Amino acid sequence: MNTLYPLFFKPVYKDYLWGGRRILTEFNRNEPEGIYAESWEVSDRLDGMSLITNGPLKGKTLHDIVQSHPKALLGKVHLSGRFPLLLKLIDAHDNLSIQVHPDDKRAKTYGGEAKTEAWYVLDATEDAVIYAGFNAHYPQEIVNRNLATRDILSMMHTIPVEKGDMIFIPGGRLHAIGKGCFVLEIQQNSNTTYRVYDWDRVDSKGNPRELHLDQARQVIHYNDVVDPRFTPKLLEETSTYKQWNLLSASHFEVEKWTIRAEINWPRFDQFEILFFRAGTGILTWEGGTHLIEMGTTCLLPAELSSLTVETKEDLELLRFYIP
């Protein structure tokens, strides 16, 4: 019998000033009053560590398992000392700052942690938008001038979004999630963020949030005019499930599944993260079962050879793994 099994975690909540309470109300989570801007669903970081809530490993952290069972957990994925991905729920009750993260190459050159990310739009208000990349080719000196004068929005793609959209944000791309967006974010395990504009907001003491223009100028991709949206591709359809590819990138793959009846979940020699968007079901593996509800996140270890997913209704999930 394998040591590892499907792992479930206690969410780590963040109370950033732009957040709301959609994470709690959408998924029937019982938490105290307050702001819930983000929920870190799977995280191996000191500033937001995932704690296991089920089975013999209950009470241990994700980092504990990365250290004690690296091959059993990660499989063929290269070990860097930490779990390589971070999964978040984000409730943009207000606009997030315009920001940028370094890519792998520039993180090595200038410091910080590389961060490529992608957003799956779980829901959005009618007027919700995201900001991503440049809407035309601009000279670098003009971009830098507009950064200094806080007039960068006029140069960026402003894209209306709706439920089901997939947005790709590689390191180096200027971006922001707009007010009214409720998204699931998959990213490299990083928390390096360089803010360039924060809508002239101030804190309770009247102080503006810190900007990082010098660092941002070192890592921005000034020729980035690519549309960040990806179109779903149907991979397979049977009487019991549908499988779509939502995004293929070097740091992660994103799939969407809808399941109508019991299936044997396809496994391969690496970890995967499942987020259950809608419906209810039961996961069954050698030695255990677990009830699945809307808003549940699960980490499947590489050594898990078989898993059954059972449902009596349409069960919708997002699947994340490293190609």
Order of alpha helices (4+ residues) and beta strands (2+ residues): beta-beta-alpha-beta-beta-alpha-alpha-beta-beta-alpha-beta-beta-alpha-beta-beta-beta-beta-beta-alpha-beta-beta-beta-beta-beta-beta-beta-beta-beta-beta-beta
